[in-house]
Amino acid sequence: MKKHLSRIAGGLMGLAALMFLSACNHVDYKMLKRGEGKFEPQAGDYIIGEMWITVGDSVLMTNAGKPGPVIQVGESEFRGDLQEGVRLLHEGDSARFNIKADSIRARGMQLPEIVKGTLSYVIKVHQIVPEAEFQTYLDAKAAEADLDQQQAIAAYLHEHNLTVNPTEDGLYFIRTKEGKGKAIRQGSPVKFHYVGRLLDGTIFDTSIKEVAEENGTFHPMRKYEPLETMAGTGQMIQGMDEGLMMMRQGDKATLIIPFQLGYGDRDLGLIPPYSPLVFEMEIVSVENPA
């Protein structure tokens, strides 16, 4: 979660009539809105808010509309870096920070080739959480997200006329075709096809070329083939690993995976934080160890 930068969606704040400011230090920034907070962030504190990262007119990343931890306050790595800037912020502030791409690359950090000149970070601060209170903040967010998730999964089951009870740790397993092949054991080399969706049906990944083409997610440089893994060894997210151990060669199944058994609070772009997932899986081959 440290130095977490979310994905970005553009041009929300009008900059007309906003005065350019130059910090007494070295960071180049514009204050877009001054909040009423008086608390100054200290090293270790987490900035909770929204962030936009842009290059020229292109938006690279954002978590706009979905406030969360965007960066942990730390020591500056070079003059004029983002850390120098965030220490100027208070709760309620919004500011744009301009950082030279060459300064970032000079520290060994990789940036896409399209990033030239200056990176702009717009940060809107909702809250500053001290490091000692951060776990409590995360626990509260997870509890709130879990309530929303329970309602969303119940609605999904109702909409799809599914009657199924979760496993002890929350996985919903629906076998849609029964195979006749080998049962999967701990450590079995397994190959399987899959389609990964959000509860609203959005496909975020698939191993099937035709599905990718139909849904506009096809990538010509990718090989579309069964995914290979060692079942039950932690190589997959927990919910998928658990589901595999309930299957055999030839099986098809739908797994509804709560975020606790998926990607948790991580923001993976197409998969927002605290997202329950739906995986449709088909076991292609199983090689059980002797």
N, C-alpha and C positions, 0 to 999 in steps of 0.2 A: 504494500500500500504506500510505502514511502516514495516521495517524489512522483506520486501518481499523476499522470497527465491524461485527461479524458479525450474523447473525439470531438471535432469542432463544427459548428453550423452557422454561420456567418451573420454579418451586418446588423446586429440587433441594437446597437447603441448609436444614437446620433451624436456625431462629434462636432457638429457646427457650434460655433461660439464657445467652445471649450478652450481654456487657456493652456498653452504648452508650459510644462514645468520641467525644470532640470533639478534633480536631487542634489542636495549638498554633497552627496557622495559622488558616484560616477555613473549610476544607472540612468538611462534616458526614458522618461515616462510622461504620460499625460494623466492627470486625475480627472476621471469622467464624472464621478459623484463622490462627495464627501459624506461619510456616514456619521452617526452620532457616537459610535463606540470610542472609548478612551483606552481600552486595553491594548498594549503594544505586544506583538508576538515575540516570544522568546525562543531560543534554540530548542528544538524538540517539539514545539507546538505544531498542531495540524491546522491548516487553512481549509475550512469547509465552505464550499461555494460552487460557482460555475466558472469554467475556463474555456476560452476560445484561443486556438493557436492558428495564426494566419501567416501566409507569405503573399504579399501583394493582395490581389483579390481572391486568392485561393484559400479556402478553409481546410486545414489539415486534420484537426481534431476538435472535439467538443463534448461536453456533458451538459449542454444548454438545456435548461428546464428540469434537470435532474441533479440537484446539488449533492455534493459528496466531497470526500477528501481529495483535494487537487494537488497539494504539496505539503511536505513536512519542512518546517523552517530549520535551516542548518547554516553552516558556515559557508561563506562565499568561496567559490573555486577560482574565480577570476574577477577582475574589476568590471563592474557593470553587468554582472550576471543576474539571473532571476532571483536568486537568494538575497542579493543586496536589495532588490526591489520589494520583495514581499515583507521585509522587516519594516517597511514604511507604512504598511496598511493597518487599518483598524476595522472593527466590525461595521458593516454597512458601506464600506468604501468600494468603489469600482475604479480600476485604473488600467491603462494600456502600457505595457513595457516593451521596449524595442531592444532586441539583443542581436548582435551581429553573428551571422551564421559561421563565419570564419573563426570567431572566438570560441564557439562551441566545438567545432571540428578540431581546433588546435589542442583541445583537451582529450582527444581520442574518442569523442562521442560521434556516432554515426548519424547522418541525416540523409534523407532522400536526395537524389541528384537534382531534383527540381528546386530544392531549397537553396536559393542564392541571395546574397545581400543581407536582408534583415528579417528575422523572425519577430512577429508581434504576438504578445500574450495579453489577452484581456482577462482580468480576474475580477470577479464579483464576489466579495466576501460576505457570506451569510453568518459565519460563526468562526471563532478561534477557540480550539479545544486544546488545553494543556496536555502534554504527553501523559501525565499521570491519570488523566480522565478519559483518555482516548478509547481504552477497552470498554469502559462503561458506555461511551457513545456508540461504539460498534454493536454492543449487545442490545442496546435499545433500538437501533436501526434494524437489526436482524429480527428482533421480536415483532416489530411493526410490519416488516416485510413478510414474516411468516403468517401473520393473520391475513394479509392480502393474498398470499399464495394459497392458503387453505380455501378461501372463497373462490379463487380463480380455478383451482383444480376441481372443486366440486361442480362449478359451472361447466367445465370442460367435460367431465364425466356425464353430466346430465345431457348436454348438447349431443354427445356421441352415443347416448344410450348404453353407457358402460356401467356395469355393476361389479366392482372389484374392491377388495380390501387391500390396504397397503401392507407391506412387510413391517416387521418390528421397527425398522429405522426409517420407514416412510416411502419406500419404492413401490410404485404401482406396476405390476407385471401382467400383461394381457397376451397370452399365446394366441396367435391368429392362424397358425398352421403347424400341425404336429409332424415333425420329421421322424425318420426311421433309422437314422444313423447313430454314431457313437455319442454318448453323453459327454459333456465337457467336464473335465476334472481340473483340480488345482494344478496350474502350470501347463495345461494343454496348449500347444500351438494351435491357434484358431484363426481362420479367415472368415470375414463376414462383410456383407454389404449393409449400408445404413443410410437413412435420411434423418437429419437432425432438424427439428423445428422448435419454434417458440409456441406457447399455447395458442397464440392467435393465428397459427398456421404458417408464419414466416419461416422459410427454409434458410438456415444459416450455413449448412454444410451437407454434402452428400458424396458418396463414393460412386454414384451411378450417373454416367454421362448424360443419358436421356433426361433424367430428372433435372440435372443442372441446366441443360439447354432449355427445357420447358419453363424453367423458373428464372431465367436470366442471370444465373450464377456461374455459368460455364466459364472456365479459364483454360485457354488453349495450351498453356505450359504445364498443366497438371495432368498426371496419370489418373484416370478413373478406373479403379480396380478395387477388389476386396481389401479391407484393412486387415493387417496381420498383427496379432498380439499374443502374449502369453496370458491366458485367462487366470484371473484371481491373484495376480501378482502386483497389483497397484499401478500397472502401466496406463490404465484408463481412469477416467473419473470414477468415483466410488459406485455410483448408481449403475453405470454401464458394466463395471466389473461384477457387481452383484447379479445383474441380469444375465450376463453370460453364463454364470455358474448354474443357472436354472434352465439352460437350453441344451440341445443336442444338434448334431448335423442334420440339416434340412428344416429345422424349426424356423418359423417366422414369429416375431413378437413385437409388441409395442410397449415401450417403457416410458412411464411418466416419472421423471426424476426431479424431486424437490431440490431447491438450490443448495440445501445442506449436503446433498450427495452429488452435486454438480460443480459449478464454478464459484459458488458462494457470493462474496461481495465484489468479486473482480469484474471490472468493466472490460469486456473483450470486443467492444465495437458492436458487432451484430448481435452479441449476447450481452444485454445490459446486466448490471449488478442485481443479485437476488432473483435471477430468472429460473423458474421451473422449466424443464426441457422435456420434449417428446422425441424419442428415438424409435424409428421403425427399423428393425434389424432382421437379417436373414443369414443364418449360419451356412457358409459354403463348404467349409472343410474343418475337420477336427483330427489332430494327431495326438493321441494320448501317450504320455510317457510310459515306458515299460514298467 
